[in-house]
Amino acid sequence: MDDEKQGIDKISELTDRISRNNIVPYEELPKYDLFISQVIDYLNDKFEGEKYTNNIVQNYIKSEVISKPEDGKKRGYTKLHLVQLVLLSYMRPILTTEEIKKVFALAFNKINDGTDDIISWEKAYKIFSDIHKDSIEDFLAKRPFDRDKLVNIVDELGLDPGDRKRIQVFLTVMELICEASAIKKVVQQIIQDYECESKNI
């Protein structure tokens, strides 16, 4: 039983650590222009488990998900590109490339024309940072996994002592996946509904 509680405590520690390693503040993003290799290193360092490559970033540019680098400059990747790629990195696990493009178009219209932006990328990034911080704090306050509830479910399953902790971790992960899946479906529906409405206007 103590092992099971330790398993849940480890998950709580993990979420606390995630909340402390929040999104990089806008002011702390590199101020100087970067080579693509520096952009790749930056993203792979900030987003553990992601494998950004030159091809991935260039495909986002070709697909007009993010803006083109400045013409003729080797160091053509600016703070604007980092903002776009950081925001994109949070959307990548949830949305398709086409869906991300549609989300960006809501606020920035044509990606390579900064004159038609409804809000600035800096403002969008700062708003996202605040929302992200609040979401993590709300998540931690809510604690979707109820330790006692999960222990009771495991008790009812009548498992061997060696399997109890393993199944408790499994159930915790499944509960979090259910929540993430529900959120993903809501996001996709919001985008789809907006598209339908705007076609009818």
N, C-alpha and C positions, 0 to 999 in steps of 0.2 A: 504493500500500500504506500509506503514511503517513497519507493522508486517511482510510482505512478505520479505522486504529487511533485516529485522532483522533475519529472518529464514536463508537466504543465508549467512549473516554475521556469524551466529553461525556455519554453516558448514565450513566457511573459518577459524574460530577460531579453530575448531576441527582439520582440516588438519595442521594448524600451530602447534598445541599441539603435534600431531603425529610426526611431523618432529623434534620437540625438544626431544621427547622420542624415539630417534633413537635406533638402535640395540646396544646392550651392547658391548663396545670395547673389543677386545680379551684380552688385558692386565687386564681388570676388571673382567673377569670370575674367579670364585674361583680357586685358585692355588693348594689347597689340595684335596685329594681324598674324595669322598662322599659316604654315604649310599644311597640306592635307595630312601628312604623316603625324604632325603635332595634334591635329584635330582628332585623329584616330586614337592616338595614345591617351589623350585627355578623356575621351568618351569611354574607352575600355578601362581606364583607371577609376572613373566615377561610377560606372555601371557594371559592377561585378557580374560575371556570368554572361555578359553581352560580348559578342565577337564582331566588332565593327571592322570593316576592311575598306580600302580605297574604293573597291567596286560597289559596296553597299552605299556609301555616301554618294558616289557618282551616279548610281541608279536613282537615288532620291532626287538628285539635281535634274537628271534627264526626264524623270517622270513629273517634274515640276511640283514636287512635294515641298522641297526647300529651294531657296533662291540660288542662282548661279554665283560662283565666286567672282570677284572683281576682275574684269578683263585685263589680260596682259600682265597680271601680277603673280609672281610665284607664291608670295604670301597673300593669297587672295581671300582667305577665310577670316572673316571679321567676327566681332562679338555677336553680331546679328545671326551669323551661321550657327554659332554655339548655342544661342538661345533657341533657335529653331530645332537643332538636333537634340538638345536636352528635353524640350517639350515632346518632341517626337519619340524620344527614348521611353518616356513614361506611357505613351500611347501604344507603342509597338506590341507589347504583350497582349493588348486588349483589342486593338483595331487593325484592320487590313490597311495596306498602303493607300488604297483608294479612299477608304473611310477617313484616314488621317488627312489626306488631301482635301476632302470635303469639309472637315472640321476647320482646318486652317483657312479655307476659302470663306467661311462665315465671317471671320474678322479681318482678313487681309486680301480678299478678292483674288486678283492675279498675283501669284507669288513673286514674279520678277518685276512687278511695278509697285514700288513703294508709295507712289502718289495716291493710290486708291485704298490704302489701308484705313479701316474704320477706327482702329486703335493702334497704338505703337506696339512693336514687339517687346520693348522694355516694359510697358505697362502690363501687357499680357503675361509676361514672365513673372512680374512682381505679384500680380493677382493670383496666378497659379501657385506661386511659392506660399502665399498666405493660406490659400485653400488647402494645399497639400499639408501644411503644418497643422491646420485645424482638423483635417480629416484623420491624421495620425493620432492626435490628441483625443478626438471623439472615439476612435477605434479602441484606444487604450482604456478610456473611461468605461466603454461599454463592455470590454472583454467578452467577445462573442463566445469564447469557450468557457463554459461553466464547469469548473474543476469538479465540484461535487456531483453534478449531473453526469459527467463522463465516467467518474468512478462508479456511480450507481449502475450505469449501462453495462460497464465491464463486469461488475458483480453479478448482474442478471444473466450474463452470457455463460457464467460458470467455467471460465477458462483456467487452464493450467497456470500456476504462478509465473512460469517462464514466459508465457504469452501475453500476460496482462498489460505490461507496459507497452509492448509493441502494438497491441490493438488500440490502446488509448491514444498513442501518437497517430495511428492510422485514422481514428475517428476525428481527432482534432484537425488533421489535415483535410479530411473530407468536409468537415463543417466550414472551414475557411474557403475551400474550393466552391462550395455551394454559394457562399456569399459573393465571391468574386464572379462566378458565373451569372448570378442574378444581376449584378451591377453591369457586367458586359452587355447583357441582353437589353437592359434599360437604355444604355448609351447608344447601342445600335438602333433601337427603336426611335429614340429622340432624333437621330440623324435622318432616318428614313422618313419619319413624319414631317420633319421640316422640309425635306426635299419635295415631298408630295404637295405640301401646302404652297411652297414657292412656285411650283409648276402650275398650280391652279390660280395664282394671283394674276 
